[in-house]
C-alpha cells in the first residue's frame, strides 16, 4: 500500500482528536476575570494534550517519510497507536474536570504510557523495512528520548496512585523532552 494513504488517515484521526478536545472547552460562566478560574484546569489539560498530539504528529510524519510503502504489519501497528491516541480526549476531559485526583491522573498517565509503547512498536516495525546496517537503524538504535519517555510515563502512572499532585506535575516533563522536534531523520535525509 502507498504510504500516503496511511499518513492521510493518521493525519485525519489526529485532527479529529484535536477537534474533539477543543470542542470540550467551554466559555467561563461569567464575564469577569474571576470567572476564568473555573476553566483553568480544563484549559491546562487541553494545552498538555494538544502538545502531546502535536509532538506525535510531527514525529509520525518524520517516521513515515522514511518508508517507500506500507506493509500490513505497519498498518496494524499504526492503528494500535491511533487507538491509544483516540482515548486522549476522554482522558483530557476527565483530567481537566478533576486535576490532582488519583484516578483521572492515573488513567491519563496510563494512556500516555500506552501511546508511547505503541508508537515505539510502530517505530520498530518501520525500521524493519530498512536494511540491517542502515544509517537510519543506527540513528534509532540509540533512541534514548523514546526510552526515557516510556520510563517517565510508567513512573507518572504509578506515582498517580500515591502522589497524584506530583504525578500531575510530572505529566509536563516528557513534553519538555519532545517539544523540540526529533531531527534525527531530517539530518539523515537532508545532511
C-alpha positions in Angstrom: 0.0 0.0 0.0 1.3 3.5 -0.7 2.4 5.3 2.5 0.3 8.4 1.7 -3.0 6.6 2.5 -1.8 5.6 6.0 -0.3 9.1 6.6 -3.5 10.8 5.4 -5.7 8.6 7.6 -3.4 9.2 10.6 -3.4 12.9 10.0 -7.2 12.9 9.8 -7.6 10.9 13.1 -5.2 13.3 14.9 -7.1 16.3 13.5 -10.3 14.8 14.8 -8.7 14.2 18.2 -7.7 17.9 18.5 -11.2 19.0 17.3 -12.9 16.9 19.9 -10.7 18.2 22.6 -11.2 21.9 21.6 -15.0 21.4 21.5 -14.8 20.4 25.1 -13.5 23.8 26.1 -16.4 26.0 27.3 -16.6 29.7 28.0 -16.5 30.9 31.6 -19.8 31.2 33.5 -19.4 34.9 33.7 -17.9 38.0 32.0 -15.3 38.6 34.7 -11.7 37.6 35.1 -12.7 35.8 38.2 -14.9 33.5 36.2 -11.9 32.3 34.2 -10.6 30.5 37.3 -13.2 27.7 36.8 -11.9 26.8 33.3 -8.1 27.0 34.0 -7.8 23.3 34.9 -9.6 22.2 31.7 -7.5 24.6 29.6 -4.3 23.3 31.1 -5.3 19.7 30.4 -6.1 20.8 26.8 -2.8 22.5 26.3 -1.0 19.4 27.6 -2.9 17.1 25.3 -2.5 19.4 22.4 1.2 19.4 22.9 1.3 15.6 23.0 -0.8 15.2 19.8 1.4 17.8 18.1 4.6 16.1 19.1 3.4 12.7 18.0 2.0 14.1 14.7 5.4 15.7 13.9 7.4 12.6 14.8 5.0 10.3 12.9 5.4 12.5 9.8 9.2 12.1 10.0 9.0 8.3 10.7 6.6 7.7 7.8 8.7 9.8 5.5 11.4 7.1 5.6 9.0 4.5 4.1 8.5 3.8 0.4 5.5 1.6 1.0 3.4 0.3 4.0 3.1 -3.3 5.0 0.0 -4.8 6.6 2.0 -5.1 9.9 2.8 -1.4 9.8 -0.9 -0.6 9.3 -1.8 -2.6 12.3 0.9 -1.1 14.5 -0.2 2.3 13.3 -3.9 1.5 14.2 -2.8 0.3 17.6 -1.0 3.6 18.2 -4.1 5.6 16.9 -6.4 3.6 19.2 -4.5 4.9 22.3 -4.3 8.4 20.9 -8.0 8.4 20.3 -8.6 7.9 24.1 -6.8 11.2 24.8 -10.0 13.4 24.5 -11.8 11.4 27.2 -8.7 11.4 29.5 -8.2 15.1 28.9 -11.7 16.0 29.8 -11.5 13.9 33.0 -8.1 15.3 34.0 -9.4 18.8 33.4 -12.5 18.2 35.5 -10.6 16.6 38.4 -7.0 17.8 38.4 -4.7 16.4 41.1 -7.1 13.4 41.7 -5.8 9.8 41.6 -8.0 8.1 39.1 -8.0 10.8 36.3 -4.3 11.3 36.6 -3.6 7.6 36.6 -5.8 7.0 33.5 -4.2 9.9 31.7 -0.7 8.7 32.5 -1.6 5.1 31.5 -2.9 6.3 28.2 0.2 8.3 27.5 2.3 5.2 28.5 0.4 3.1 26.0 0.7 5.8 23.3 4.5 5.7 23.9 4.7 1.9 23.9 2.5 1.6 20.7 4.5 4.3 18.9 7.7 2.6 19.9 6.4 -0.7 18.5 5.4 1.1 15.3 8.9 2.6 15.1 10.5 -0.8 15.4 8.3 -2.2 12.6 9.1 0.7 10.4 12.8 0.2 11.0 12.4 -3.5 9.9 11.6 -2.1 6.4 15.2 -0.8 6.2 18.4 -2.7 5.6 20.1 -4.3 8.6 23.0 -1.9 8.8 21.3 1.2 7.5 22.2 4.6 8.9 18.5 5.0 10.0 18.7 1.9 12.2 21.8 3.2 13.8 20.1 6.6 14.5 17.1 4.9 16.1 19.1 2.2 17.8 20.1 4.8 20.4 16.5 6.1 20.9 17.3 7.5 24.3 14.4 10.0 24.3 11.9 7.4 23.4 13.1 5.0 26.1 13.3 7.7 28.7 9.7 8.8 27.8 8.3 5.3 28.3 10.0 5.1 31.7 8.7 8.6 32.6 5.1 7.7 31.6 5.3 4.5 33.7 6.7 6.4 36.6 3.9 9.1 36.3 1.2 6.4 36.1 2.5 4.5 39.2 3.1 7.8 41.1 -0.5 8.8 40.5 -1.6 6.0 42.9 0.3 7.5 45.7 1.2 11.2 44.9 -1.3 12.4 42.3 -0.3 16.0 42.6 3.4 15.1 41.8 2.2 12.8 39.0 0.1 15.7 37.5 3.2 18.0 37.5 5.4 15.3 36.1 3.0 15.0 33.1 4.7 18.1 31.7 8.2 16.7 31.8 8.1 14.5 28.7 6.8 17.4 26.6 10.0 19.3 27.6 12.0 16.4 26.1 9.9 16.4 22.9 8.8 20.0 22.3 12.0 20.4 20.3 11.3 18.1 17.3 13.3 15.0 16.8 15.5 16.0 13.9 17.5 12.7 13.5 15.5 11.7 10.4 15.8 15.2 8.9 19.6 15.1 9.4 19.7 11.7 7.8 17.8 12.7 4.7 18.9 16.3 4.4 22.6 16.4 5.6 
